[in-house]
Amino acid sequence: MHIAFTPMRRDDRLSLSRRGDILTVNGEVFDFSAIPEGASLPRAAVACDWLASDVERRGGALYLTLILPHGAEAGAAALFPEPVTAADGPVALPGATPEASA
């Protein structure tokens, strides 16, 4: 699963976990396993305020963009986040300290 981020100044937190085609966002489960190769699920069809793009399957992998909240004193990693290729388990967020992403 390839996750890109769009940074946004927000005081709330984001927590992500992946298991196969299932992405858990702040405890809410989103199952994208029904998206076939070459198809996309429109952002408007997913009831997730953190999702900032359509969800696409290309080359067998899912691609999506999420909002990345950051504080007023955020560093470059949070302000200019690099995309991540998420393996199963908790997803480390760009610019997050280990205790903040737990």
The first five atom37 places (N, CA, C, CB, O) and aatype in JSON, in Angstrom:
{
  "aatype": [12, 8, 9, 0, 13, 16, 14, 12, 1, 1, 3, 3, 1, 10, 15, 10, 15, 1, 1, 7, 3, 9, 10, 16, 19, 2, 7, 6, 19, 13, 3, 13, 15, 0, 9, 14, 6, 7, 0, 15, 10, 14, 1, 0, 0, 19, 0, 4, 3, 17, 10, 0, 15, 3, 19, 6, 1, 1, 7, 7, 0, 10, 18, 10, 16, 10, 9, 10, 14, 8, 7, 0, 6, 0, 7, 0, 0, 0, 10, 13, 14, 6, 14, 19, 16, 0, 0, 3, 7, 14, 19, 0, 10, 14, 7, 0, 16, 14, 6, 0, 15, 0],
  "atom_mask": [
    [1, 1, 1, 1, 1],
    [1, 1, 1, 1, 1],
    [1, 1, 1, 1, 1],
    [1, 1, 1, 1, 1],
    [1, 1, 1, 1, 1],
    [1, 1, 1, 1, 1],
    [1, 1, 1, 1, 1],
    [1, 1, 1, 1, 1],
    [1, 1, 1, 1, 1],
    [1, 1, 1, 1, 1],
    [1, 1, 1, 1, 1],
    [1, 1, 1, 1, 1],
    [1, 1, 1, 1, 1],
    [1, 1, 1, 1, 1],
    [1, 1, 1, 1, 1],
    [1, 1, 1, 1, 1],
    [1, 1, 1, 1, 1],
    [1, 1, 1, 1, 1],
    [1, 1, 1, 1, 1],
    [1, 1, 1, 0, 1],
    [1, 1, 1, 1, 1],
    [1, 1, 1, 1, 1],
    [1, 1, 1, 1, 1],
    [1, 1, 1, 1, 1],
    [1, 1, 1, 1, 1],
    [1, 1, 1, 1, 1],
    [1, 1, 1, 0, 1],
    [1, 1, 1, 1, 1],
    [1, 1, 1, 1, 1],
    [1, 1, 1, 1, 1],
    [1, 1, 1, 1, 1],
    [1, 1, 1, 1, 1],
    [1, 1, 1, 1, 1],
    [1, 1, 1, 1, 1],
    [1, 1, 1, 1, 1],
    [1, 1, 1, 1, 1],
    [1, 1, 1, 1, 1],
    [1, 1, 1, 0, 1],
    [1, 1, 1, 1, 1],
    [1, 1, 1, 1, 1],
    [1, 1, 1, 1, 1],
    [1, 1, 1, 1, 1],
    [1, 1, 1, 1, 1],
    [1, 1, 1, 1, 1],
    [1, 1, 1, 1, 1],
    [1, 1, 1, 1, 1],
    [1, 1, 1, 1, 1],
    [1, 1, 1, 1, 1],
    [1, 1, 1, 1, 1],
    [1, 1, 1, 1, 1],
    [1, 1, 1, 1, 1],
    [1, 1, 1, 1, 1],
    [1, 1, 1, 1, 1],
    [1, 1, 1, 1, 1],
    [1, 1, 1, 1, 1],
    [1, 1, 1, 1, 1],
    [1, 1, 1, 1, 1],
    [1, 1, 1, 1, 1],
    [1, 1, 1, 0, 1],
    [1, 1, 1, 0, 1],
    [1, 1, 1, 1, 1],
    [1, 1, 1, 1, 1],
    [1, 1, 1, 1, 1],
    [1, 1, 1, 1, 1],
    [1, 1, 1, 1, 1],
    [1, 1, 1, 1, 1],
    [1, 1, 1, 1, 1],
    [1, 1, 1, 1, 1],
    [1, 1, 1, 1, 1],
    [1, 1, 1, 1, 1],
    [1, 1, 1, 0, 1],
    [1, 1, 1, 1, 1],
    [1, 1, 1, 1, 1],
    [1, 1, 1, 1, 1],
    [1, 1, 1, 0, 1],
    [1, 1, 1, 1, 1],
    [1, 1, 1, 1, 1],
    [1, 1, 1, 1, 1],
    [1, 1, 1, 1, 1],
    [1, 1, 1, 1, 1],
    [1, 1, 1, 1, 1],
    [1, 1, 1, 1, 1],
    [1, 1, 1, 1, 1],
    [1, 1, 1, 1, 1],
    [1, 1, 1, 1, 1],
    [1, 1, 1, 1, 1],
    [1, 1, 1, 1, 1],
    [1, 1, 1, 1, 1],
    [1, 1, 1, 0, 1],
    [1, 1, 1, 1, 1],
    [1, 1, 1, 1, 1],
    [1, 1, 1, 1, 1],
    [1, 1, 1, 1, 1],
    [1, 1, 1, 1, 1],
    [1, 1, 1, 0, 1],
    [1, 1, 1, 1, 1],
    [1, 1, 1, 1, 1],
    [1, 1, 1, 1, 1],
    [1, 1, 1, 1, 1],
    [1, 1, 1, 1, 1],
    [1, 1, 1, 1, 1],
    [1, 1, 1, 1, 1]
  ],
  "atom_positions": [
    [[0.85, -1.16, 0.0], [0.0, 0.0, 0.0], [0.9, 1.23, 0.0], [-0.97, -0.01, 1.22], [1.77, 1.38, 0.85]],
    [[0.67, 2.1, -0.97], [1.47, 3.32, -1.12], [0.64, 4.5, -0.63], [1.91, 3.52, -2.61], [-0.44, 4.79, -1.16]],
    [[1.14, 5.17, 0.38], [0.41, 6.28, 0.98], [1.22, 7.55, 0.82], [0.12, 6.0, 2.48], [2.35, 7.66, 1.29]],
    [[0.61, 8.52, 0.14], [1.18, 9.86, 0.04], [0.45, 10.71, 1.08], [1.03, 10.46, -1.42], [-0.61, 10.34, 1.57]],
    [[1.03, 11.85, 1.4], [0.45, 12.71, 2.42], [0.35, 14.14, 1.94], [1.28, 12.65, 3.7], [1.2, 14.62, 1.19]],
    [[-0.7, 14.81, 2.38], [-0.82, 16.24, 2.17], [-0.86, 16.88, 3.55], [-2.11, 16.6, 1.31], [-1.79, 16.64, 4.32]],
    [[0.15, 17.7, 3.88], [0.24, 18.26, 5.23], [-0.85, 19.3, 5.47], [1.61, 18.88, 5.45], [-1.24, 20.04, 4.57]],
    [[-1.32, 19.35, 6.73], [-2.33, 20.33, 7.11], [-2.12, 20.69, 8.58], [-3.78, 19.78, 6.87], [-1.94, 19.82, 9.43]],
    [[-2.13, 21.97, 8.87], [-2.0, 22.43, 10.25], [-3.27, 22.06, 11.01], [-1.75, 23.99, 10.31], [-4.34, 22.63, 10.77]],
    [[-3.14, 21.09, 11.9], [-4.27, 20.61, 12.71], [-3.73, 20.15, 14.06], [-5.04, 19.44, 11.98], [-2.58, 19.72, 14.16]],
    [[-4.56, 20.25, 15.08], [-4.14, 19.83, 16.4], [-4.54, 18.39, 16.72], [-4.71, 20.74, 17.43], [-4.13, 17.86, 17.75]],
    [[-5.33, 17.76, 15.85], [-5.7, 16.37, 16.11], [-4.61, 15.43, 15.63], [-7.03, 16.03, 15.41], [-3.62, 15.87, 15.04]],
    [[-4.78, 14.13, 15.91], [-3.73, 13.16, 15.61], [-4.22, 12.15, 14.6], [-3.26, 12.45, 16.89], [-5.42, 11.93, 14.43]],
    [[-3.27, 11.55, 13.94], [-3.55, 10.5, 12.96], [-2.8, 9.24, 13.38], [-3.14, 10.94, 11.52], [-1.61, 9.28, 13.69]],
    [[-3.53, 8.13, 13.39], [-2.94, 6.83, 13.7], [-3.34, 5.87, 12.59], [-3.4, 6.31, 15.11], [-4.53, 5.76, 12.26]],
    [[-2.36, 5.18, 12.0], [-2.63, 4.28, 10.88], [-2.09, 2.89, 11.15], [-2.02, 4.84, 9.6], [-1.06, 2.71, 11.8]],
    [[-2.81, 1.91, 10.62], [-2.36, 0.53, 10.66], [-2.86, -0.15, 9.39], [-2.86, -0.21, 11.94], [-3.95, 0.16, 8.9]],
    [[-2.08, -1.07, 8.88], [-2.44, -1.77, 7.65], [-2.43, -3.28, 7.89], [-1.48, -1.41, 6.49], [-1.57, -3.8, 8.61]],
    [[-3.4, -3.96, 7.29], [-3.42, -5.42, 7.25], [-3.95, -5.81, 5.88], [-4.31, -6.03, 8.41], [-5.16, -5.79, 5.65]],
    [[-3.06, -6.17, 4.97], [-3.47, -6.49, 3.6], [-4.05, -5.26, 2.93], [0.0, 0.0, 0.0], [-3.39, -4.22, 2.86]],
    [[-5.28, -5.38, 2.43], [-5.95, -4.25, 1.77], [-6.82, -3.45, 2.74], [-6.8, -4.76, 0.63], [-7.62, -2.62, 2.31]],
    [[-6.65, -3.71, 4.04], [-7.43, -3.01, 5.06], [-6.55, -1.95, 5.71], [-7.98, -4.01, 6.13], [-5.45, -2.24, 6.18]],
    [[-7.06, -0.73, 5.74], [-6.37, 0.37, 6.39], [-7.21, 0.83, 7.57], [-6.1, 1.55, 5.39], [-8.4, 1.12, 7.41]],
    [[-6.61, 0.89, 8.73], [-7.3, 1.38, 9.92], [-6.8, 2.79, 10.2], [-7.08, 0.44, 11.15], [-5.61, 3.01, 10.39]],
    [[-7.74, 3.73, 10.21], [-7.43, 5.15, 10.4], [-8.08, 5.6, 11.7], [-7.92, 6.01, 9.18], [-9.31, 5.66, 11.8]],
    [[-7.27, 5.92, 12.68], [-7.78, 6.34, 13.99], [-8.85, 5.38, 14.51], [-8.35, 7.76, 13.91], [-9.87, 5.8, 15.05]],
    [[-8.59, 4.09, 14.35], [-9.49, 3.06, 14.87], [-10.63, 2.67, 13.95], [0.0, 0.0, 0.0], [-11.32, 1.69, 14.22]],
    [[-10.84, 3.4, 12.86], [-11.91, 3.09, 11.91], [-11.33, 2.27, 10.75], [-12.58, 4.4, 11.37], [-10.3, 2.63, 10.17]],
    [[-12.0, 1.16, 10.42], [-11.5, 0.21, 9.44], [-12.06, 0.51, 8.05], [-11.87, -1.21, 9.86], [-13.26, 0.72, 7.88]],
    [[-11.17, 0.53, 7.06], [-11.54, 0.73, 5.66], [-10.97, -0.43, 4.85], [-11.02, 2.11, 5.11], [-9.76, -0.61, 4.76]],
    [[-11.86, -1.22, 4.27], [-11.47, -2.41, 3.52], [-11.52, -2.08, 2.03], [-12.39, -3.62, 3.85], [-12.59, -1.86, 1.47]],
    [[-10.36, -2.05, 1.39], [-10.26, -1.71, -0.03], [-10.05, -2.94, -0.9], [-9.12, -0.72, -0.25], [-9.66, -2.81, -2.07]],
    [[-10.29, -4.12, -0.38], [-10.03, -5.36, -1.12], [-10.92, -5.53, -2.35], [-10.22, -6.54, -0.21], [-10.56, -6.29, -3.25]],
    [[-12.05, -4.85, -2.42], [-12.96, -4.99, -3.56], [-12.52, -4.16, -4.77], [-14.36, -4.59, -3.16], [-13.14, -4.26, -5.83]],
    [[-11.48, -3.35, -4.64], [-11.02, -2.52, -5.77], [-10.2, -3.39, -6.71], [-10.19, -1.28, -5.28], [-9.13, -3.88, -6.32]],
    [[-10.68, -3.61, -7.95], [-9.93, -4.45, -8.88], [-8.76, -3.7, -9.51], [-10.87, -4.97, -9.97], [-8.67, -2.47, -9.45]],
    [[-7.87, -4.46, -10.11], [-6.71, -3.9, -10.8], [-7.15, -2.86, -11.83], [-5.89, -5.02, -11.49], [-8.06, -3.1, -12.62]],
    [[-6.49, -1.7, -11.81], [-6.75, -0.64, -12.78], [-7.95, 0.23, -12.44], [0.0, 0.0, 0.0], [-8.26, 1.16, -13.18]],
    [[-8.63, -0.05, -11.35], [-9.82, 0.71, -10.98], [-9.5, 1.7, -9.86], [-10.96, -0.23, -10.54], [-8.46, 1.61, -9.2]],
    [[-10.41, 2.65, -9.67], [-10.27, 3.58, -8.57], [-11.62, 3.75, -7.87], [-9.74, 4.95, -9.06], [-12.68, 3.66, -8.48]],
    [[-11.53, 3.98, -6.59], [-12.7, 4.26, -5.77], [-12.67, 5.76, -5.48], [-12.72, 3.4, -4.44], [-11.71, 6.25, -4.89]],
    [[-13.71, 6.49, -5.89], [-13.69, 7.94, -5.68], [-13.61, 8.31, -4.2], [-14.93, 8.57, -6.3], [-14.19, 7.64, -3.35]],
    [[-12.91, 9.36, -3.92], [-12.77, 9.85, -2.56], [-14.14, 10.05, -1.92], [-11.97, 11.17, -2.54], [-14.32, 9.73, -0.74]],
    [[-15.1, 10.57, -2.67], [-16.44, 10.84, -2.14], [-17.18, 9.58, -1.71], [-17.26, 11.57, -3.19], [-18.15, 9.66, -0.95]],
    [[-16.75, 8.41, -2.18], [-17.41, 7.15, -1.83], [-16.88, 6.56, -0.53], [-17.23, 6.15, -2.95], [-17.39, 5.54, -0.07]],
    [[-15.88, 7.19, 0.06], [-15.27, 6.69, 1.28], [-15.53, 7.69, 2.41], [-13.73, 6.45, 1.09], [-15.15, 8.86, 2.31]],
    [[-16.18, 7.24, 3.45], [-16.54, 8.11, 4.58], [-15.36, 8.26, 5.53], [-17.77, 7.55, 5.34], [-15.39, 7.8, 6.67]],
    [[-14.31, 8.91, 5.03], [-13.1, 9.11, 5.83], [-12.63, 10.55, 5.62], [-11.98, 8.09, 5.44], [-12.22, 10.92, 4.52]],
    [[-12.68, 11.34, 6.67], [-12.27, 12.74, 6.58], [-10.78, 12.91, 6.35], [-12.66, 13.47, 7.82], [-10.34, 13.99, 5.95]],
    [[-9.99, 11.88, 6.59], [-8.54, 11.94, 6.41], [-8.11, 11.66, 4.98], [-7.87, 10.97, 7.34], [-7.0, 12.0, 4.59]],
    [[-8.99, 11.04, 4.19], [-8.66, 10.68, 2.81], [-8.69, 11.92, 1.93], [-9.63, 9.6, 2.28], [-9.67, 12.67, 1.95]],
    [[-7.63, 12.14, 1.16], [-7.51, 13.35, 0.34], [-7.44, 13.03, -1.15], [-6.29, 14.14, 0.75], [-7.12, 13.9, -1.96]],
    [[-7.72, 11.77, -1.52], [-7.64, 11.37, -2.93], [-8.55, 10.19, -3.18], [-6.18, 11.03, -3.33], [-9.13, 9.62, -2.25]],
    [[-8.67, 9.84, -4.45], [-9.29, 8.57, -4.79], [-8.35, 7.46, -4.34], [-9.59, 8.47, -6.33], [-7.17, 7.7, -4.1]],
    [[-8.87, 6.24, -4.22], [-8.04, 5.08, -3.89], [-7.93, 4.26, -5.17], [-8.66, 4.22, -2.7], [-8.95, 3.85, -5.73]],
    [[-6.71, 4.01, -5.64], [-6.48, 3.31, -6.9], [-5.69, 2.04, -6.67], [-5.75, 4.22, -7.89], [-4.89, 1.94, -5.74]],
    [[-5.93, 1.05, -7.55], [-5.1, -0.16, -7.53], [-4.34, -0.2, -8.86], [-5.97, -1.46, -7.33], [-4.92, -0.28, -9.94]],
    [[-2.99, -0.15, -8.73], [-2.11, -0.21, -9.9], [-1.02, -1.22, -9.62], [-1.5, 1.2, -10.23], [-0.37, -1.18, -8.57]],
    [[-0.81, -2.13, -10.55], [0.24, -3.13, -10.37], [0.01, -3.98, -9.12], [0.0, 0.0, 0.0], [0.96, -4.46, -8.51]],
    [[-1.25, -4.16, -8.76], [-1.6, -4.96, -7.6], [-1.55, -4.22, -6.27], [0.0, 0.0, 0.0], [-1.96, -4.76, -5.25]],
    [[-1.04, -2.99, -6.27], [-0.9, -2.22, -5.03], [-1.94, -1.1, -4.97], [0.51, -1.64, -4.92], [-2.37, -0.58, -5.99]],
    [[-2.31, -0.75, -3.76], [-3.23, 0.36, -3.54], [-2.44, 1.65, -3.38], [-4.1, 0.11, -2.29], [-1.37, 1.67, -2.78]],
    [[-2.98, 2.73, -3.95], [-2.38, 4.07, -3.86], [-3.44, 5.03, -3.35], [-1.83, 4.54, -5.26], [-4.57, 5.04, -3.82]],
    [[-3.06, 5.84, -2.36], [-3.99, 6.83, -1.81], [-3.2, 7.94, -1.14], [-4.96, 6.16, -0.8], [-2.01, 7.81, -0.87]],
    [[-3.9, 9.05, -0.87], [-3.3, 10.19, -0.19], [-4.14, 10.51, 1.04], [-3.2, 11.42, -1.13], [-5.36, 10.56, 0.97]],
    [[-3.45, 10.72, 2.16], [-4.11, 11.08, 3.41], [-3.63, 12.44, 3.88], [-3.85, 10.02, 4.48], [-2.52, 12.87, 3.56]],
    [[-4.48, 13.12, 4.64], [-4.08, 14.36, 5.3], [-3.12, 14.0, 6.43], [-5.33, 15.15, 5.85], [-3.37, 13.07, 7.19]],
    [[-2.03, 14.73, 6.53], [-1.06, 14.55, 7.61], [-1.13, 15.77, 8.52], [0.4, 14.34, 7.05], [-0.66, 16.84, 8.14]],
    [[-1.71, 15.62, 9.71], [-1.79, 16.78, 10.6], [-0.41, 17.1, 11.18], [-2.81, 16.51, 11.75], [0.41, 16.21, 11.4]],
    [[-0.18, 18.38, 11.42], [1.08, 18.78, 12.04], [0.85, 20.0, 12.92], [2.16, 19.08, 10.97], [-0.08, 20.78, 12.69]],
    [[1.69, 20.14, 13.9], [1.61, 21.27, 14.82], [2.27, 22.51, 14.27], [0.0, 0.0, 0.0], [2.82, 22.51, 13.17]],
    [[2.2, 23.57, 15.06], [2.74, 24.87, 14.64], [4.25, 24.85, 14.46], [2.36, 25.93, 15.64], [4.79, 25.61, 13.67]],
    [[4.92, 23.99, 15.2], [6.38, 23.92, 15.15], [6.87, 22.7, 14.37], [6.96, 23.91, 16.56], [7.93, 22.16, 14.69]],
    [[6.14, 22.27, 13.39], [6.48, 21.06, 12.64], [7.78, 21.23, 11.87], [5.35, 20.7, 11.67], [8.12, 22.32, 11.4]],
    [[8.51, 20.13, 11.77], [9.75, 20.12, 11.01], [9.51, 19.84, 9.54], [0.0, 0.0, 0.0], [8.37, 19.63, 9.11]],
    [[10.57, 19.84, 8.78], [10.49, 19.64, 7.33], [9.87, 18.31, 6.95], [11.87, 19.75, 6.72], [9.16, 18.23, 5.95]],
    [[10.12, 17.25, 7.73], [9.57, 15.93, 7.39], [8.05, 15.93, 7.43], [10.11, 14.87, 8.35], [7.42, 15.2, 6.65]],
    [[7.44, 16.72, 8.31], [5.98, 16.8, 8.38], [5.43, 17.82, 7.38], [5.54, 17.18, 9.79], [4.33, 17.64, 6.86]],
    [[6.18, 18.87, 7.13], [5.72, 19.91, 6.21], [5.86, 19.51, 4.74], [6.49, 21.2, 6.45], [5.1, 19.95, 3.88]],
    [[6.84, 18.65, 4.46], [7.1, 18.17, 3.1], [7.23, 16.65, 3.15], [8.39, 18.83, 2.5], [8.31, 16.11, 2.89]],
    [[6.14, 15.95, 3.49], [6.23, 14.51, 3.76], [6.5, 13.68, 2.51], [4.95, 14.03, 4.39], [5.96, 13.92, 1.43]],
    [[7.36, 12.7, 2.71], [7.63, 11.72, 1.65], [6.55, 10.64, 1.71], [9.06, 11.1, 1.8], [6.09, 10.31, 2.79]],
    [[6.15, 10.09, 0.57], [5.21, 8.96, 0.57], [5.84, 7.76, 1.27], [4.79, 8.59, -0.87], [7.07, 7.65, 1.35]],
    [[5.01, 6.87, 1.78], [5.49, 5.66, 2.41], [4.88, 4.44, 1.72], [5.17, 5.65, 3.92], [3.76, 4.5, 1.22]],
    [[5.62, 3.37, 1.71], [5.09, 2.07, 1.29], [4.84, 1.31, 2.58], [6.09, 1.29, 0.32], [5.77, 0.88, 3.25]],
    [[3.57, 1.17, 2.92], [3.19, 0.61, 4.21], [3.13, -0.91, 4.17], [1.84, 1.17, 4.65], [2.44, -1.49, 3.34]],
    [[3.86, -1.52, 5.08], [3.78, -2.97, 5.28], [2.67, -3.23, 6.29], [5.15, -3.56, 5.77], [2.12, -2.29, 6.87]],
    [[2.34, -4.49, 6.51], [1.35, -4.82, 7.53], [1.84, -4.38, 8.9], [1.03, -6.32, 7.52], [3.02, -4.54, 9.22]],
    [[0.94, -3.83, 9.68], [1.25, -3.36, 11.03], [1.06, -1.86, 11.12], [0.0, 0.0, 0.0], [0.52, -1.25, 10.2]],
    [[1.5, -1.26, 12.22], [1.4, 0.19, 12.37], [2.19, 0.91, 11.28], [1.91, 0.63, 13.76], [3.25, 0.44, 10.86]],
    [[1.67, 2.03, 10.83], [2.32, 2.82, 9.78], [2.98, 4.04, 10.43], [1.29, 3.25, 8.68], [2.31, 4.85, 11.06]],
    [[4.29, 4.16, 10.27], [5.02, 5.32, 10.79], [4.71, 6.54, 9.93], [6.57, 5.06, 10.82], [4.75, 6.47, 8.7]],
    [[4.39, 7.64, 10.57], [4.05, 8.86, 9.85], [5.27, 9.74, 9.68], [2.94, 9.62, 10.59], [6.1, 9.84, 10.59]],
    [[5.4, 10.4, 8.52], [6.53, 11.3, 8.31], [6.55, 12.4, 9.37], [6.47, 11.91, 6.9], [5.53, 13.03, 9.64]],
    [[7.71, 12.62, 9.95], [7.86, 13.69, 10.91], [7.41, 13.35, 12.32], [0.0, 0.0, 0.0], [7.56, 14.17, 13.23]],
    [[6.85, 12.17, 12.52], [6.37, 11.79, 13.86], [7.53, 11.27, 14.69], [5.24, 10.73, 13.76], [8.41, 10.56, 14.2]],
    [[7.5, 11.63, 15.95], [8.46, 11.05, 16.88], [7.93, 9.68, 17.29], [8.67, 11.97, 18.13], [6.72, 9.46, 17.21]],
    [[8.77, 8.76, 17.71], [8.29, 7.42, 18.06], [7.15, 7.42, 19.06], [9.42, 6.61, 18.62], [6.21, 6.64, 18.92]],
    [[7.19, 8.3, 20.1], [6.11, 8.3, 21.08], [4.83, 8.91, 20.51], [6.54, 9.06, 22.32], [3.74, 8.58, 20.98]],
    [[4.93, 9.81, 19.51], [3.75, 10.44, 18.92], [3.02, 9.49, 18.0], [4.14, 11.69, 18.17], [1.81, 9.62, 17.83]],
    [[3.72, 8.55, 17.38], [3.05, 7.65, 16.44], [2.56, 6.37, 17.11], [4.0, 7.29, 15.31], [1.97, 5.52, 16.45]],
    [[2.78, 6.23, 18.41], [2.31, 5.04, 19.13], [0.84, 5.1, 19.44], [3.09, 4.86, 20.41], [0.29, 4.18, 20.04]]
  ]
}
